[in-house]
Amino acid sequence: MTTAAAPFGSPAATLAGPAGGASAIAASARQVTKAYGSGETRVTALDQVDVDIARGRFTAIMGPSGSGKSTLMHCLAGLDSVTSGQITIGGTEITGLKDKQLTKLRRDKIGFIFQAFNLLPTLNALENITLPMDIAGRRPDQAWLDQVVETVGLADRLKHRPTQLSGGQQQRVAVARALAAKPEIIFGDEPTGNLDSRSGAEVLTFLRRSVDELGQTIVMVTHDPVAAGYADRVLFLADGRIVDEMANPTSDAVLERMLRFSAAETPAAGPAGSLTPGADSRRTS
Ligand SMILES: Nc1ncnc2c1ncn2[C@@H]1O[C@H](COP(=O)(O)OP(=O)(O)OP(=O)(O)O)[C@@H](O)[C@H]1O
């Protein structure tokens, strides 16, 4: 059961960019419960989740289908409201913020990478990368932008439109777009889900580099043990609870852990930390 901070200690002192000098925790959930519907159709998607996301680290969220991964990510990112509990991003409690404040916080502090690349087809790669800042009326930090473009290996593709780029290159543009505004934290929802394994590996390598070389904090939902193997830490969800975690994961170890969800495990009726087979055993109340 994961209720404590990530077991990594403080981020490296050499981290540059967004991590500089701030707290070791980029985001946290405290006793977060999220229920959809009411009465007989009520579904508890998250059940009293406590978690700290370490700054300057790469965290993967895994678990069986319906275990609450997307819900946790959406709640952490302020894209969905919680039923009870608190979410904090960069020291600001976002639960309870008004819509306008939340929109501003998301714009200023959070980057997103989705499974569909969500690039504008009429803009070239560079214009797509700077679009969120253009909309916000912020001038890009040119030195940072150059570093980001270099890190994701796009320097010779900046004038290309999305249709002139491979899927992997398009997702690298989306990664650069998320990094460009120096967000407090980047959330990725199956960022390699639409890519072949080679392009996926490229994107994961760049996500890894953005953590190691730029000090970025990344949280990624994935079904893929290979993708999770790029992370520093994997959180395993089942039945709306964090039931396990793994530091310095290998894809084999993650796969082995995931297979145990499919195998006959003791169904959870009891306290947090019990292992369950996932969606089929979801409680309704
Ligand atoms: N908008 C919604 N309305 C009602 N129930 C929902 C809604 N969104 C999610 N749920 C339910 O909440 C539970 C958790 O869903 P969630 O999408 O977070 O799981 P997941 O682990 O991301 O699943 P998957 O791996 O299949 O994407 C599921 O039982 C799902 O049916």
PDBQT file of the ligand as one rigid body, heavy atoms in Angstrom, charges set to zero:
ROOT
HETATM    1  N1  LIG A 301     -17.618   9.382 -16.371  1.00  0.00    +0.000 N 
HETATM    2  C1  LIG A 301     -17.816   8.229 -15.743  1.00  0.00    +0.000 A 
HETATM    3  N2  LIG A 301     -19.052   7.864 -15.337  1.00  0.00    +0.000 NA
HETATM    4  C2  LIG A 301     -19.264   6.714 -14.674  1.00  0.00    +0.000 A 
HETATM    5  N3  LIG A 301     -18.311   5.841 -14.364  1.00  0.00    +0.000 NA
HETATM    6  C3  LIG A 301     -17.059   6.138 -14.747  1.00  0.00    +0.000 A 
HETATM    7  C4  LIG A 301     -16.740   7.344 -15.454  1.00  0.00    +0.000 A 
HETATM    8  N4  LIG A 301     -15.404   7.353 -15.688  1.00  0.00    +0.000 NA
HETATM    9  C5  LIG A 301     -14.931   6.215 -15.169  1.00  0.00    +0.000 A 
HETATM   10  N5  LIG A 301     -15.904   5.484 -14.601  1.00  0.00    +0.000 N 
HETATM   11  C6  LIG A 301     -15.746   4.199 -13.898  1.00  0.00    +0.000 C 
HETATM   12  O1  LIG A 301     -14.740   4.349 -12.923  1.00  0.00    +0.000 OA
HETATM   13  C7  LIG A 301     -13.907   3.198 -12.873  1.00  0.00    +0.000 C 
HETATM   14  C8  LIG A 301     -12.452   3.593 -13.134  1.00  0.00    +0.000 C 
HETATM   15  O2  LIG A 301     -12.352   4.038 -14.492  1.00  0.00    +0.000 OA
HETATM   16  P1  LIG A 301     -10.979   4.506 -15.111  1.00  0.00    +0.000 P 
HETATM   17  O3  LIG A 301     -11.252   4.968 -16.500  1.00  0.00    +0.000 OA
HETATM   18  O4  LIG A 301     -10.300   5.455 -14.203  1.00  0.00    +0.000 OA
HETATM   19  O5  LIG A 301     -10.137   3.147 -15.128  1.00  0.00    +0.000 OA
HETATM   20  P2  LIG A 301      -8.784   2.805 -15.899  1.00  0.00    +0.000 P 
HETATM   21  O6  LIG A 301      -7.949   2.022 -14.941  1.00  0.00    +0.000 OA
HETATM   22  O7  LIG A 301      -8.181   4.047 -16.446  1.00  0.00    +0.000 OA
HETATM   23  O8  LIG A 301      -9.331   1.874 -17.050  1.00  0.00    +0.000 OA
HETATM   24  P3  LIG A 301      -8.735   1.527 -18.499  1.00  0.00    +0.000 P 
HETATM   25  O9  LIG A 301      -7.405   0.851 -18.269  1.00  0.00    +0.000 OA
HETATM   26  O10 LIG A 301      -9.738   0.563 -19.067  1.00  0.00    +0.000 OA
HETATM   27  O11 LIG A 301      -8.622   2.807 -19.273  1.00  0.00    +0.000 OA
HETATM   28  C9  LIG A 301     -14.460   2.229 -13.889  1.00  0.00    +0.000 C 
HETATM   29  O12 LIG A 301     -15.304   1.325 -13.213  1.00  0.00    +0.000 OA
HETATM   30  C10 LIG A 301     -15.247   3.102 -14.825  1.00  0.00    +0.000 C 
HETATM   31  O13 LIG A 301     -16.312   2.396 -15.402  1.00  0.00    +0.000 OA
ENDROOT
TORSDOF 0
